[in-house]
């Protein structure tokens, strides 16, 4: 009860800030509170609440943790400019990434090889969605990415049993492929980059993915970098994703893999959630599935009818029932999915 009351207080404070149109900053940010499975569903969908949640979650993480992580502020750099790149919150997170590359890496080095790959991918996506030109820090991150690539084409990843992002090397390879594919032709011309791309292709040709989430990531990357999946493989992944849509129109993250929970309890294979639905809808849009396709319209309807009062879309952790930080990435993908479905046809088709 106390947790729900605290969450209600946070929601009220967030709504007040929205009503006053006061920008969320590092100085005034209020932590959006715990990700709770029993948080009330919002009476109506609100993009403003979703953006406020993303801003608050990313800036709170930056304030308290002083680091980047796939499920929160990296995901933020993907999602935020799909709504708008204007605003202090986005500028602060982007500047934090710039300092990571230009200052901390130079003085102390990256914490892990995974940090290099994840940073490069997030910055490339962010550049493409904002200026359309690779920044110097993005090029620096991309160039450093090749220095930590293994001979088999992969990267030493964080295998912390925190799926789907920090549990296997395959995720890092698809992120790297996405990064270089979206960087554009003007980046791919050097011998070092071509050798790195050849390594990515070798890795994914040998292992296109044993979970559907892995194969869906490879499918996403294949839309930007040739030679990762054959047309037949791409069609098979699309069919697999379509087949898992639930009767309510959503998808569940747990159904995209075979992950085991830390306590041995079963995964929730029945419920739709924010990450599963947002991720699949966004990927389907990336491969050119029309916004009017029933799978897309039903998925978007699920998202708009299952947003929580705080603005987030809850997703249960695949690891343990504690923080459920995958909710942050789920909210990012939900926003990305809705934005991609509502984009003018000239931009998205």
C-alpha positions in Angstrom: 0.0 0.0 0.0 2.8 2.4 0.9 4.5 1.8 -2.4 1.3 2.5 -4.3 0.8 5.8 -2.3 4.3 6.9 -3.1 3.8 6.1 -6.8 0.5 8.1 -6.8 2.4 11.0 -5.2 5.1 10.8 -7.9 2.4 10.7 -10.6 0.7 13.8 -9.1 3.9 15.7 -9.0 4.7 14.7 -12.6 1.3 15.8 -13.7 1.8 19.2 -12.0 5.1 19.6 -13.7 3.5 18.8 -17.1 0.6 21.2 -16.4 3.0 24.0 -15.6 5.1 23.1 -18.7 8.2 23.2 -16.7 11.0 21.3 -18.4 12.5 18.4 -16.5 16.2 18.9 -15.8 19.0 17.3 -13.8 18.3 19.9 -11.0 14.5 19.4 -10.6 14.0 15.8 -11.8 11.8 13.7 -9.5 12.5 9.9 -9.6 9.5 8.3 -11.3 9.3 5.6 -8.6 9.3 1.8 -8.7 8.0 -0.1 -11.6 5.0 -1.8 -10.1 2.9 -4.6 -11.8 -0.2 -3.3 -10.0 0.1 0.3 -11.1 -3.3 1.5 -12.4 -3.9 1.7 -16.2 -4.2 5.3 -17.4 -7.7 6.4 -18.3 -6.4 7.6 -21.7 -3.1 7.4 -23.6 -0.8 10.4 -23.1 2.3 11.0 -25.2 3.3 13.8 -22.8 3.2 11.5 -19.8 5.3 8.9 -21.7 7.9 11.5 -22.5 7.9 12.8 -19.0 8.5 9.3 -17.7 11.4 8.7 -20.1 13.0 12.1 -19.3 12.6 11.5 -15.5 13.9 7.9 -15.6 17.0 8.8 -17.8 17.9 11.9 -15.7 17.4 10.1 -12.4 19.6 7.3 -13.5 22.2 9.7 -14.6 22.1 11.6 -11.3 22.2 8.5 -9.1 24.1 5.9 -11.0 26.5 8.1 -13.0 26.6 5.5 -15.8 24.8 4.3 -19.0 22.8 1.2 -19.1 20.9 -0.5 -22.0 17.5 -0.5 -20.4 17.4 3.1 -19.4 19.5 6.0 -20.8 20.8 4.1 -23.9 17.2 3.2 -24.7 16.3 6.9 -24.1 18.8 8.0 -26.8 16.9 5.8 -29.3 13.4 6.8 -28.3 13.4 10.5 -27.3 14.3 12.0 -30.7 11.5 10.0 -32.3 9.2 12.4 -30.5 11.4 15.4 -30.3 15.0 16.1 -29.7 14.3 19.5 -28.3 14.5 20.0 -24.6 16.9 20.1 -21.7 16.5 16.5 -20.7 17.6 15.1 -24.1 20.4 17.6 -24.3 21.7 16.5 -20.9 21.6 12.8 -21.7 23.3 13.4 -25.0 26.0 15.5 -23.4 26.5 12.8 -20.8 27.2 10.4 -23.6 29.6 12.8 -25.3 31.5 13.2 -22.0 31.7 9.4 -21.7 33.4 9.1 -25.0 35.6 12.2 -25.0 36.5 12.4 -21.3 36.0 9.3 -19.3 37.2 6.9 -22.0 40.3 9.0 -22.6 41.1 9.2 -18.9 40.0 5.9 -17.5 38.9 3.7 -20.4 35.5 2.1 -20.9 34.1 -0.1 -18.1 33.5 -3.0 -20.5 33.7 -3.7 -24.2 29.9 -3.8 -24.2 29.9 -0.1 -23.2 31.7 0.8 -26.3 29.3 -1.1 -28.6 26.2 0.1 -26.9 27.4 3.7 -26.9 28.3 3.6 -30.5 24.9 2.2 -31.5 22.9 4.6 -29.4 24.8 7.6 -30.7 24.5 6.6 -34.3 20.7 6.1 -33.9 20.5 9.5 -32.1 22.5 11.3 -34.8 20.4 9.8 -37.6 17.2 10.9 -35.8 18.5 14.4 -35.1 21.1 16.1 -37.2 21.5 13.3 -39.8 25.3 13.6 -39.6 27.7 11.6 -37.5 29.2 13.7 -34.7 32.8 13.4 -33.7 32.0 11.5 -30.6 29.9 9.1 -32.5 32.8 8.4 -35.0 35.2 8.0 -32.1 32.9 5.4 -30.5 32.4 3.6 -33.8 36.2 3.5 -34.4 36.8 2.2 -30.9 34.2 -0.5 -31.4 36.4 -2.3 -34.0 39.4 -2.3 -31.6 37.4 -4.6 -29.2 36.0 -6.9 -31.8 37.1 -10.5 -31.4 38.5 -12.7 -34.2 35.1 -14.5 -34.5 33.4 -11.2 -35.2 31.8 -11.0 -31.8 32.3 -8.9 -28.7 32.9 -9.9 -25.0 29.5 -9.0 -23.6 27.9 -8.7 -20.2 26.5 -12.1 -19.5 24.7 -11.3 -16.2 21.6 -13.4 -16.8 19.7 -10.2 -17.3 17.9 -10.9 -20.6 17.3 -9.8 -23.2 20.1 -7.2 -23.2 22.8 -8.5 -20.8 22.7 -12.2 -21.1 24.6 -13.3 -24.3 27.1 -12.2 -26.9 24.7 -12.2 -29.7 23.0 -9.0 -28.6 26.3 -7.1 -28.9 26.9 -8.3 -32.5 23.4 -7.2 -33.6 23.9 -3.8 -31.9 27.2 -3.3 -33.7 25.7 -4.3 -37.0 22.9 -1.8 -36.4 25.4 0.9 -35.6 27.6 0.5 -38.6 24.6 -0.1 -40.9 22.9 3.1 -39.8 26.2 5.1 -39.9 25.9 5.3 -43.7 28.1 4.7 -46.7 30.5 7.6 -45.8 31.6 5.6 -42.8 32.0 2.2 -44.3 34.8 2.9 -46.8 37.9 2.2 -44.6 39.7 -1.1 -44.5 39.2 -1.4 -40.7 35.5 -0.9 -41.0 35.1 -3.4 -43.9 37.1 -6.0 -41.9 34.8 -5.4 -38.9 31.7 -5.7 -41.1 33.0 -9.0 -42.5 33.4 -10.2 -39.0 29.8 -9.3 -38.1 28.5 -11.1 -41.1 30.6 -14.2 -40.4 29.2 -14.3 -36.8 25.6 -13.9 -37.8 25.8 -16.2 -40.8 27.1 -18.9 -38.4 24.6 -18.0 -35.6 21.5 -16.1 -36.8 20.1 -16.5 -33.3 18.5 -19.3 -31.2 15.9 -17.1 -29.5 13.3 -15.1 -31.5 14.5 -11.9 -29.7 18.0 -12.6 -31.1 16.6 -13.2 -34.6 14.4 -10.1 -34.4 17.5 -8.0 -33.5 19.3 -9.5 -36.5 16.2 -8.7 -38.6 16.3 -5.1 -37.5 20.1 -4.8 -38.2 19.6 -6.5 -41.6 17.4 -3.5 -42.7 20.5 -1.3 -42.5 23.4 -3.7 -43.3 23.3 -6.2 -46.2 24.5 -9.8 -45.9 23.2 -10.6 -42.4 20.1 -12.6 -43.1 18.8 -14.0 -46.4 15.4 -12.9 -47.6 14.0 -16.2 -46.6 15.4 -15.9 -43.1 13.9 -12.4 -42.8 10.5 -13.6 -43.9 10.6 -16.5 -41.4 11.4 -14.1 -38.5 8.5 -11.9 -39.5 6.2 -14.9 -39.6 7.4 -16.0 -36.2 6.7 -12.6 -34.7 3.3 -12.4 -36.2 2.4 -15.8 -34.9 3.1 -14.8 -31.3 0.6 -11.9 -31.3 -1.9 -12.5 -28.5 -5.6 -12.3 -28.7 -5.6 -8.9 -27.0 -3.3 -7.5 -29.7 -0.1 -7.4 -27.7 3.0 -9.4 -27.4 4.9 -10.7 -24.3 8.6 -10.4 -24.0 8.9 -13.8 -22.3 7.6 -15.5 -25.4 10.5 -14.2 -27.5 13.1 -16.4 -25.7 13.8 -19.4 -23.5 15.2 -17.5 -20.5 15.2 -19.0 -17.0 14.2 -16.9 -13.9 16.7 -16.6 -11.1 14.3 -18.1 -8.5 13.3 -21.0 -10.8 9.7 -19.7 -11.1 8.0 -19.9 -14.5 8.1 -17.0 -16.9 4.8 -15.2 -17.7 4.0 -16.6 -21.1 0.4 -15.4 -21.1 0.5 -11.6 -20.6 1.2 -8.9 -23.1 3.6 -6.2 -22.0 5.2 -3.0 -23.1 8.6 -4.3 -24.2 7.2 -7.2 -26.1 4.5 -5.2 -27.9 6.6 -2.1 -28.5 9.6 -4.1 -29.7 7.7 -6.3 -32.1 5.6 -3.5 -33.6 8.7 -1.3 -34.1 10.6 -4.2 -35.8 7.7 -5.0 -38.1 7.5 -1.3 -39.1 11.3 -1.3 -39.7 10.9 -4.2 -42.2 8.2 -2.3 -44.1 4.9 -3.7 -42.7 2.3 -1.1 -43.4 0.8 0.9 -40.5 -2.6 -0.2 -41.6 -1.7 -3.9 -41.3 -4.0 -5.5 -38.7 -1.0 -6.7 -36.6 0.3 -3.2 -36.3 -3.1 -1.5 -35.6 -4.0 -4.1 -33.0 -0.5 -3.7 -31.4 -0.8 0.1 -31.3 -4.3 -0.2 -29.8 -2.9 -2.5 -27.1 -0.2 0.0 -26.3 -2.5 3.0 -26.2 -4.9 1.2 -23.9 -2.3 -0.3 -21.5 -0.2 2.7 -20.5 0.1 3.2 -16.8 -0.9 6.3 -14.9 2.8 7.3 -14.5 3.3 7.3 -18.3 5.2 4.0 -18.4 4.4 0.6 -19.9 5.1 -2.1 -17.3 7.2 -5.1 -18.3 8.0 -7.8 -15.8 11.7 -8.6 -15.4 12.8 -11.9 -17.0 15.3 -12.3 -14.2 13.7 -11.5 -10.8 10.7 -9.7 -9.4 12.6 -6.7 -8.0 13.3 -3.6 -10.0 11.8 -4.5 -13.3 14.1 -2.0 -15.1 13.2 -3.6 -18.4 10.0 -1.4 -18.0 12.2 1.6 -19.0 13.3 0.0 -22.3 9.7 -1.2 -22.8 8.5 2.3 -22.5 11.1 3.5 -25.0 10.1 0.8 -27.5 6.4 1.6 -26.9 7.0 5.3 -27.8 9.2 4.2 -30.8 6.4 1.8 -32.0 3.7 4.5 -31.8 5.9 7.1 -33.4 6.8 4.7 -36.3 3.1 3.8 -36.8 2.0 7.4 -36.9 4.8 8.7 -39.0 3.9 10.1 -42.5 4.1 7.3 -45.1 7.0 9.1 -46.8 9.1 8.6 -43.7 8.1 5.2 -42.6 7.1 3.1 -45.6 
